[in-house]
């Protein structure tokens, strides 16, 4: 499942790295002018706090002489772990990995089962 927070943070880090690799060093102000944005927007994009429009992505690639695929992270890099099934009291629940881990940690093991121990709705 796509983690949009991770997507924009990763993309921002890549943009920051590309900007800093320029010789002479490209300022946020200069990049903002090229992209038609404010310096504050460039700052927020590099910090992953502002979404990047598609036309801005293409302008970035044009500016840095790279392909879009070189800028964009892979889906695997920006995905959350899939939901996990947890069985509590005979009832199965689909939970995020973090929530499922918490349930397993805080509830007694005789109350919580993982799907590997459950067949056809019966706890083994």
Short mmCIF file of the C-alpha atoms (twelve columns), coordinates in Angstrom:
data_MODEL
# 
_entry.id   MODEL 
# 
loop_
_atom_site.group_PDB 
_atom_site.id 
_atom_site.type_symbol 
_atom_site.label_atom_id 
_atom_site.label_alt_id 
_atom_site.label_comp_id 
_atom_site.label_asym_id 
_atom_site.label_seq_id 
_atom_site.Cartn_x 
_atom_site.Cartn_y 
_atom_site.Cartn_z 
_atom_site.pdbx_PDB_model_num 
ATOM 1   C CA . UNK A 1   0.000   0.000   0.000   1 
ATOM 2   C CA . UNK A 2   1.385   3.393   -1.003  1 
ATOM 3   C CA . UNK A 3   2.682   5.551   1.835   1 
ATOM 4   C CA . UNK A 4   2.292   9.068   0.444   1 
ATOM 5   C CA . UNK A 5   4.232   10.594  3.345   1 
ATOM 6   C CA . UNK A 6   7.203   8.390   2.506   1 
ATOM 7   C CA . UNK A 7   6.774   9.140   -1.217  1 
ATOM 8   C CA . UNK A 8   7.054   12.905  -0.802  1 
ATOM 9   C CA . UNK A 9   9.858   12.634  1.774   1 
ATOM 10  C CA . UNK A 10  11.900  10.402  -0.542  1 
ATOM 11  C CA . UNK A 11  11.209  12.582  -3.564  1 
ATOM 12  C CA . UNK A 12  12.166  15.700  -1.593  1 
ATOM 13  C CA . UNK A 13  15.453  14.128  -0.491  1 
ATOM 14  C CA . UNK A 14  16.281  13.282  -4.106  1 
ATOM 15  C CA . UNK A 15  15.528  16.818  -5.277  1 
ATOM 16  C CA . UNK A 16  17.663  18.271  -2.485  1 
ATOM 17  C CA . UNK A 17  20.540  15.952  -3.394  1 
ATOM 18  C CA . UNK A 18  20.287  16.869  -7.099  1 
ATOM 19  C CA . UNK A 19  20.223  20.586  -6.319  1 
ATOM 20  C CA . UNK A 20  23.261  20.335  -4.041  1 
ATOM 21  C CA . UNK A 21  25.215  18.311  -6.628  1 
ATOM 22  C CA . UNK A 22  25.143  21.231  -9.075  1 
ATOM 23  C CA . UNK A 23  28.355  23.115  -9.633  1 
ATOM 24  C CA . UNK A 24  28.263  25.873  -8.685  1 
ATOM 25  C CA . UNK A 25  25.815  25.039  -5.929  1 
ATOM 26  C CA . UNK A 26  22.255  25.817  -6.995  1 
ATOM 27  C CA . UNK A 27  20.319  27.820  -4.421  1 
ATOM 28  C CA . UNK A 28  16.710  27.136  -3.522  1 
ATOM 29  C CA . UNK A 29  15.946  30.619  -4.816  1 
ATOM 30  C CA . UNK A 30  17.421  29.814  -8.238  1 
ATOM 31  C CA . UNK A 31  15.615  26.463  -8.471  1 
ATOM 32  C CA . UNK A 32  12.375  28.171  -7.438  1 
ATOM 33  C CA . UNK A 33  12.795  30.681  -10.274 1 
ATOM 34  C CA . UNK A 34  13.365  27.913  -12.815 1 
ATOM 35  C CA . UNK A 35  10.320  25.992  -11.583 1 
ATOM 36  C CA . UNK A 36  8.062   29.027  -11.211 1 
ATOM 37  C CA . UNK A 37  7.689   28.443  -7.482  1 
ATOM 38  C CA . UNK A 38  8.566   30.367  -4.350  1 
ATOM 39  C CA . UNK A 39  11.697  29.531  -2.364  1 
ATOM 40  C CA . UNK A 40  9.430   28.453  0.489   1 
ATOM 41  C CA . UNK A 41  7.749   25.941  -1.826  1 
ATOM 42  C CA . UNK A 42  11.130  24.483  -2.791  1 
ATOM 43  C CA . UNK A 43  12.025  24.232  0.907   1 
ATOM 44  C CA . UNK A 44  8.741   22.455  1.661   1 
ATOM 45  C CA . UNK A 45  9.141   20.100  -1.310  1 
ATOM 46  C CA . UNK A 46  12.675  19.168  -0.238  1 
ATOM 47  C CA . UNK A 47  11.389  18.463  3.277   1 
ATOM 48  C CA . UNK A 48  8.547   16.307  1.935   1 
ATOM 49  C CA . UNK A 49  5.939   18.713  3.310   1 
ATOM 50  C CA . UNK A 50  4.506   19.842  -0.042  1 
ATOM 51  C CA . UNK A 51  3.220   17.723  -2.906  1 
ATOM 52  C CA . UNK A 52  4.950   18.098  -6.244  1 
ATOM 53  C CA . UNK A 53  2.840   18.623  -9.365  1 
ATOM 54  C CA . UNK A 54  3.493   16.574  -12.477 1 
ATOM 55  C CA . UNK A 55  4.637   19.579  -14.504 1 
ATOM 56  C CA . UNK A 56  7.114   20.462  -11.738 1 
ATOM 57  C CA . UNK A 57  8.515   16.917  -11.845 1 
ATOM 58  C CA . UNK A 58  9.086   17.263  -15.598 1 
ATOM 59  C CA . UNK A 59  10.688  20.689  -15.157 1 
ATOM 60  C CA . UNK A 60  12.991  19.250  -12.495 1 
ATOM 61  C CA . UNK A 61  14.047  16.442  -14.819 1 
ATOM 62  C CA . UNK A 62  14.611  18.913  -17.645 1 
ATOM 63  C CA . UNK A 63  16.660  21.187  -15.362 1 
ATOM 64  C CA . UNK A 64  18.863  18.386  -14.033 1 
ATOM 65  C CA . UNK A 65  19.090  16.486  -17.335 1 
ATOM 66  C CA . UNK A 66  17.610  13.258  -15.991 1 
ATOM 67  C CA . UNK A 67  14.723  10.962  -16.841 1 
ATOM 68  C CA . UNK A 68  11.555  10.923  -14.719 1 
ATOM 69  C CA . UNK A 69  12.350  7.319   -13.775 1 
ATOM 70  C CA . UNK A 70  15.687  8.509   -12.342 1 
ATOM 71  C CA . UNK A 71  13.910  10.950  -10.040 1 
ATOM 72  C CA . UNK A 72  10.921  8.912   -8.916  1 
ATOM 73  C CA . UNK A 73  11.305  6.259   -6.197  1 
ATOM 74  C CA . UNK A 74  10.080  2.745   -6.892  1 
ATOM 75  C CA . UNK A 75  6.757   1.598   -5.508  1 
ATOM 76  C CA . UNK A 76  8.593   -0.817  -3.208  1 
ATOM 77  C CA . UNK A 77  10.555  2.107   -1.728  1 
ATOM 78  C CA . UNK A 78  7.403   4.015   -0.767  1 
ATOM 79  C CA . UNK A 79  5.020   1.237   0.232   1 
ATOM 80  C CA . UNK A 80  3.774   0.338   3.670   1 
ATOM 81  C CA . UNK A 81  3.739   -3.259  4.759   1 
ATOM 82  C CA . UNK A 82  0.473   -4.966  3.848   1 
ATOM 83  C CA . UNK A 83  -2.251  -5.338  6.429   1 
ATOM 84  C CA . UNK A 84  -2.048  -8.377  8.669   1 
ATOM 85  C CA . UNK A 85  -4.875  -10.576 9.827   1 
ATOM 86  C CA . UNK A 86  -5.213  -11.114 13.557  1 
ATOM 87  C CA . UNK A 87  -7.737  -13.425 15.152  1 
ATOM 88  C CA . UNK A 88  -9.088  -12.265 18.509  1 
ATOM 89  C CA . UNK A 89  -11.650 -14.412 20.245  1 
ATOM 90  C CA . UNK A 90  -12.313 -16.384 17.059  1 
ATOM 91  C CA . UNK A 91  -12.990 -13.222 14.973  1 
ATOM 92  C CA . UNK A 92  -10.502 -12.260 12.236  1 
ATOM 93  C CA . UNK A 93  -9.491  -8.599  11.814  1 
ATOM 94  C CA . UNK A 94  -7.365  -6.971  9.088   1 
ATOM 95  C CA . UNK A 95  -5.051  -4.486  10.791  1 
ATOM 96  C CA . UNK A 96  -2.041  -2.437  9.801   1 
ATOM 97  C CA . UNK A 97  1.255   -4.116  10.661  1 
ATOM 98  C CA . UNK A 98  1.926   -1.667  13.472  1 
ATOM 99  C CA . UNK A 99  -1.533  -2.130  15.030  1 
ATOM 100 C CA . UNK A 100 -1.377  -5.916  14.620  1 
ATOM 101 C CA . UNK A 101 1.993   -5.996  16.389  1 
ATOM 102 C CA . UNK A 102 0.571   -3.911  19.253  1 
ATOM 103 C CA . UNK A 103 -2.457  -6.202  19.619  1 
ATOM 104 C CA . UNK A 104 -0.197  -9.244  19.711  1 
ATOM 105 C CA . UNK A 105 2.081   -7.573  22.247  1 
ATOM 106 C CA . UNK A 106 -0.594  -6.380  24.682  1 
ATOM 107 C CA . UNK A 107 -3.218  -9.113  24.582  1 
ATOM 108 C CA . UNK A 108 -2.581  -12.532 26.136  1 
ATOM 109 C CA . UNK A 109 -1.421  -15.131 23.597  1 
ATOM 110 C CA . UNK A 110 -4.391  -17.377 24.432  1 
ATOM 111 C CA . UNK A 111 -6.719  -14.624 23.119  1 
ATOM 112 C CA . UNK A 112 -4.788  -13.672 19.946  1 
ATOM 113 C CA . UNK A 113 -3.938  -16.056 17.128  1 
ATOM 114 C CA . UNK A 114 -2.214  -15.447 13.816  1 
ATOM 115 C CA . UNK A 115 -3.759  -16.802 10.597  1 
ATOM 116 C CA . UNK A 116 -1.093  -19.520 10.407  1 
ATOM 117 C CA . UNK A 117 -2.679  -21.116 13.473  1 
ATOM 118 C CA . UNK A 118 -6.246  -20.719 12.185  1 
ATOM 119 C CA . UNK A 119 -7.934  -23.008 9.655   1 
ATOM 120 C CA . UNK A 120 -11.474 -22.733 8.400   1 
ATOM 121 C CA . UNK A 121 -12.360 -20.271 11.152  1 
ATOM 122 C CA . UNK A 122 -11.228 -22.622 13.938  1 
ATOM 123 C CA . UNK A 123 -8.260  -22.029 16.164  1 
ATOM 124 C CA . UNK A 124 -5.817  -24.959 16.175  1 
# 
